[in-house]
Amino acid sequence: MLKIIMSQHDSIRAVEWKDNHLVLLDQRKLPHNEQFVPLYSAEDTADAIRNMVVRGAPAIGIAAAYAAAMAARKCYKQYPQDWRKRLSAEIDVLQNSRPTAVNLMWALKRMCDLADTVDGDPEEPLLALAQQIHQDDINANYRMGELGSALIQPSHGVLTHCNTGSLATGGYGTALGVIRSAYSSGKIEHVYADETRPWWQGSRLTAWELVKDKIPAHLLCDGAAAHLMKLGKVSWVIVGSDRIAANGDVANKIGTYSLAVNARYHGVKFMVVAPTSTIDLATLSGNDIPIEERSQDEVLNVNNQRIAAQYTQAWNPAFDVTPAALVDALVTEKGVIENPTAEKIASLMAS
Ligand SMILES: CSC[C@H]1O[C@H](OP(=O)(O)O)[C@H](O)[C@@H]1O
């Protein structure tokens, strides 16, 4: 069985295969409690994704891949004659857990394609593929760290949004992986992290990862970002993505579009860091990306305590779309695209 190789960030494992089942670090409990949730079925894993026990586009895809391997094991044992048909129903449950992060659909398609070709017991080959998807993601993150860090001039501040670190991926991170690599190379003096309401990925997750890495950082209210840029404190905004359309439009955590507009206005560079598993050529433009709307209670409450006036309603889109024209650099494990266009993306994906 493939041993997942990480490195200095072994201490943070959002997703792990242990013995014969999936284990997730419960990100709803961080940073004050590190609790792990064992999962033995696709249905339970779909609930965990929907409820954000695990979140972050690549991490969601990896968790779903392991869940598909568990589902194949169960279906083959219970229905050896028509396990593929039974598996398809289980995959659908996973597929519909969250709509925006294309890594989920990408990983499940790879698992289903293999299931369609495997002879006999699918358990081992599907588990091996899930582990390969996990390892490939970690390897991609280290490569993107190198490529993204090379774009950053020494001693600058950078701003990031949401959480794109080890908690959002197989390990190391996408945008936070670039920040880790750039900081290790002495290129970044200071990190500014948006708190990222209403789920607080910045306050609860990114701050936790940066403290563990001893990287100097300040949290800021989402609404303070434009003022930070106006004061000249940052030279780059560095973010991840949940889905990149064929024309280079970028879906990411709500608030990203506002950062991109303000960055362009203030002459701050805007970098998107995402593995090619996040690029979806079947989605032609950002207008075609499904945007998840989550419970209004996430906005009306904090720590399950209501903060909004009684009878108030809330609108809670979890993502927004940044047009490609506002992206200065798209960093993938295959290479960097400056000022992404449909042609440049097609060429990268074909390489
Ligand atoms: C490695 S990119 C992770 C991506 O996912 C986050 O969304 P969520 O926390 O709701 O899963 C956010 O958009 C990040 O950029």
The ligand as a Tripos MOL2 file, in Angstrom:
@<TRIPOS>MOLECULE
LIG
   15    15     1     0     0
SMALL
NO_CHARGES

@<TRIPOS>ATOM
      1 C1         -7.0260   24.9040   -1.8610 C.3       1 LIG1
      2 S1         -8.2280   25.9690   -2.3810 S.3       1 LIG1
      3 C2         -9.4900   25.7450   -1.1860 C.3       1 LIG1
      4 C3        -10.6790   26.6360   -1.4640 C.3       1 LIG1
      5 O1        -11.8320   26.0520   -0.8430 O.3       1 LIG1
      6 C4        -12.3440   27.0010    0.0720 C.3       1 LIG1
      7 O2        -13.7330   26.9250    0.1710 O.3       1 LIG1
      8 P1        -14.4000   26.0560    1.3750 P.3       1 LIG1
      9 O3        -13.6480   26.3980    2.6230 O.co2     1 LIG1
     10 O4        -15.8480   26.5200    1.3960 O.co2     1 LIG1
     11 O5        -14.2690   24.6140    0.9560 O.co2     1 LIG1
     12 C5        -11.9190   28.3310   -0.4840 C.3       1 LIG1
     13 O6        -12.7000   28.7050   -1.5950 O.3       1 LIG1
     14 C6        -10.4940   28.0100   -0.8750 C.3       1 LIG1
     15 O7         -9.9020   28.8990   -1.7390 O.3       1 LIG1
@<TRIPOS>BOND
     1     1     2 1
     2     2     3 1
     3     3     4 1
     4     4     5 1
     5     4    14 1
     6     5     6 1
     7     6     7 1
     8     6    12 1
     9     7     8 1
    10     8     9 2
    11     8    10 1
    12     8    11 1
    13    12    13 1
    14    12    14 1
    15    14    15 1
@<TRIPOS>SUBSTRUCTURE
     1 LIG1         1 GROUP 0 **** ****
